[in-house]
Amino acid sequence: MLTDTPLLIKRSITKESLNDMPKAAFPGQIHVVQTPQEAERAVAHLKQFPLLGIDSETRPSFSKGQVHKVALLQVASQKHCYLFRLNLTGLTLPVISLLESPRITKVGLSLKDDFLMLHKRAPFEQRACVELQEYVHLFGIQDKSLQKIYGILFGQKISKSQRLSNWEAPTLTGPQQLYAATDAWACLNIYNLLEELKRTGNFEIEPMPAPAPAELPHAD
């Protein structure tokens, strides 16, 4: 991705620009975690990595007053993504230990909302977390959606077609699994690229648009 030519970082992009971009998709292995035993093995593997991308999904509610608990927690390294089906397992102690670990940096977007939902399943104190909506400000990016941030930095779009699907379905479909894994992996990609740009300084931020000239008062 990085070249000798400085990367020009746009401050924002339009939906139309996103539509013309090729799709991004997680290229690694996706593991669906449906039992406490599987969750324990998954966390043991994930704890080998110092940096992980995270995200969550909740079954959408289409009826007034109906609220669902968070159904899925996605945790991704570069080559593996684990989809923890919390509606089947609950928030298990191994998963809590991962979220609380100060040694493993967890990167996500809108983490406040994710943790608000996760706390409704079990109490814990998240540690070593990076909120991308705040971090991208250092690079002049004003957009706050994962789609737009990823589009600005990678020139690819993240499909949102599965966002309102049923995350408590008996079996998660292939498109659901890929959507969930891609979101967590994309957070990891964004952070890794920005850290590399910060280290090398090999980037330029799009200039601020010039302010519109003030209108002169009309002569009577």
C-alpha positions in Angstrom: 0.0 0.0 0.0 2.7 2.5 1.0 5.0 3.9 -1.7 7.6 6.7 -2.0 4.8 9.0 -3.1 3.2 10.6 0.0 -0.4 9.4 0.5 -2.8 12.3 0.1 -5.5 11.9 2.8 -8.8 13.4 2.0 -10.8 15.0 4.8 -14.1 13.4 3.6 -15.6 11.6 0.6 -19.1 11.4 -0.8 -21.4 8.3 -1.0 -21.1 8.6 -4.8 -17.3 8.2 -4.6 -17.7 5.1 -2.4 -20.1 3.5 -4.9 -17.5 3.5 -7.6 -14.9 1.7 -5.5 -14.1 -2.0 -5.5 -15.3 -4.0 -2.5 -13.1 -4.9 0.4 -13.4 -8.3 1.9 -11.6 -10.2 4.7 -9.3 -12.6 3.0 -8.5 -14.9 6.0 -10.2 -17.7 7.9 -13.5 -17.1 9.6 -14.3 -19.2 12.7 -17.9 -19.2 14.1 -17.8 -19.7 17.9 -21.0 -21.2 19.3 -20.0 -22.9 22.6 -18.1 -21.9 25.7 -15.5 -24.5 25.0 -14.9 -23.0 21.5 -14.8 -19.6 23.0 -12.0 -20.6 25.4 -9.9 -22.1 22.5 -10.5 -19.0 20.4 -9.4 -16.6 23.1 -6.3 -18.7 23.7 -5.4 -18.3 20.0 -6.2 -14.6 20.0 -4.1 -13.8 23.0 -1.0 -14.5 20.9 -1.5 -11.2 19.1 -0.7 -7.8 20.5 -3.2 -6.0 18.3 -6.7 -7.0 17.3 -9.7 -5.4 15.5 -13.1 -5.7 17.2 -16.7 -5.0 16.3 -20.2 -6.2 17.4 -23.6 -6.9 15.8 -27.1 -6.8 17.3 -30.3 -8.1 15.8 -32.2 -5.2 14.5 -35.5 -4.3 16.0 -38.4 -3.4 13.8 -41.0 -3.1 16.6 -41.4 -0.1 19.0 -40.1 -1.0 22.5 -38.4 -4.2 21.3 -34.7 -4.3 22.3 -32.3 -7.1 21.6 -29.0 -7.9 23.4 -25.8 -7.9 21.4 -25.6 -11.1 19.5 -22.1 -11.2 18.0 -18.6 -10.1 18.9 -16.1 -10.1 16.1 -12.4 -10.2 16.9 -9.9 -10.3 14.1 -6.2 -10.6 13.5 -4.8 -10.2 10.0 -5.4 -13.9 9.1 -8.2 -15.1 11.4 -11.5 -13.7 12.6 -13.5 -15.3 15.4 -17.3 -14.6 15.5 -18.4 -15.1 19.1 -22.2 -15.9 19.0 -23.0 -14.3 22.4 -26.7 -15.0 22.0 -25.7 -18.7 22.3 -22.7 -18.6 24.7 -23.2 -15.4 26.7 -20.2 -13.2 27.5 -17.8 -15.9 28.8 -15.0 -15.3 31.2 -12.3 -16.0 28.6 -13.8 -13.3 26.3 -14.0 -10.9 29.2 -10.3 -11.6 30.0 -9.5 -10.6 26.5 -11.4 -7.4 26.6 -9.8 -6.5 30.0 -6.2 -7.4 29.0 -3.9 -4.4 29.1 -1.4 -6.2 27.0 -3.6 -6.6 23.9 -4.7 -3.4 22.0 -8.2 -3.6 20.7 -9.1 -1.3 17.8 -12.6 -0.5 16.8 -15.0 2.2 15.7 -17.9 3.5 17.9 -16.5 1.5 20.7 -18.6 3.4 23.2 -21.7 1.9 21.6 -20.2 -1.6 21.4 -19.2 -1.7 25.0 -22.6 -0.2 26.2 -24.3 -3.2 24.6 -21.7 -5.7 25.8 -22.0 -4.4 29.4 -25.6 -5.4 29.3 -24.5 -9.0 29.1 -21.9 -9.0 31.8 -19.9 -6.5 33.9 -16.2 -5.9 32.9 -13.6 -3.1 32.5 -12.3 -2.8 28.9 -8.6 -1.9 28.7 -6.1 -0.9 25.9 -8.7 0.2 23.4 -8.3 2.6 20.5 -11.3 4.5 19.2 -10.7 5.1 15.5 -13.2 8.0 15.2 -10.9 9.9 17.5 -7.6 8.6 16.1 -8.3 9.6 12.5 -8.7 13.2 13.5 -4.9 13.3 13.8 -4.7 12.8 10.1 -7.4 15.3 9.2 -10.1 12.8 8.4 -13.5 14.3 9.3 -15.8 11.4 8.3 -16.8 9.1 11.1 -18.2 6.0 9.4 -16.1 2.9 8.9 -17.1 2.8 5.2 -15.9 6.3 4.5 -12.7 6.1 6.6 -11.8 2.9 4.8 -12.6 4.4 1.4 -10.5 7.5 2.1 -7.4 5.4 3.1 -7.7 2.3 0.9 -9.9 3.3 -2.1 -12.2 0.3 -1.3 -15.8 0.2 -0.1 -17.1 -2.0 2.7 -20.5 -3.5 1.9 -23.3 -2.8 4.5 -25.9 -5.1 2.9 -26.0 -7.5 5.8 -26.1 -4.9 8.6 -29.9 -5.3 9.2 -29.9 -9.1 8.9 -30.9 -11.4 11.7 -27.8 -11.9 13.9 -29.6 -14.4 16.1 -30.5 -16.7 13.2 -29.9 -20.4 13.9 -27.1 -20.4 11.3 -25.1 -17.3 10.1 -25.0 -17.2 6.3 -21.8 -16.9 4.4 -22.5 -13.2 3.5 -23.2 -12.5 7.2 -20.0 -14.1 8.3 -17.9 -12.2 5.7 -19.6 -8.9 6.5 -18.9 -9.3 10.3 -15.3 -10.4 9.8 -14.6 -7.6 7.3 -15.7 -4.9 9.7 -13.4 -6.1 12.5 -10.5 -6.7 10.1 -11.0 -3.2 8.5 -10.5 -1.5 11.8 -7.2 -3.4 12.2 -6.1 -2.3 8.7 -6.9 1.3 9.3 -5.0 1.4 12.5 -1.9 -0.4 11.1 -1.8 2.0 8.1 -2.1 5.1 10.2 0.6 3.9 12.6 2.9 3.3 9.6 2.1 6.8 8.2 2.8 8.3 11.5 6.1 6.5 11.8 7.2 7.5 8.3 5.5 10.8 7.9 4.8 9.7 4.3 1.4 11.5 3.9 -0.2 14.8 3.2 -3.5 16.0 4.4 -5.9 17.6 1.9 -5.9 21.4 2.3 -8.9 23.0 4.0 -11.2 24.5 1.4 -10.8 28.2 1.1 -13.6 30.2 2.8 -16.1 31.8 0.6 -15.4 35.5 0.1 -17.5 37.8 2.2 -20.1 39.8 0.3 -19.5 43.5 0.2 -22.4 45.7 1.4 -24.5 47.1 -1.3 -24.3 50.8 -1.9 -27.6 52.6 -1.4 
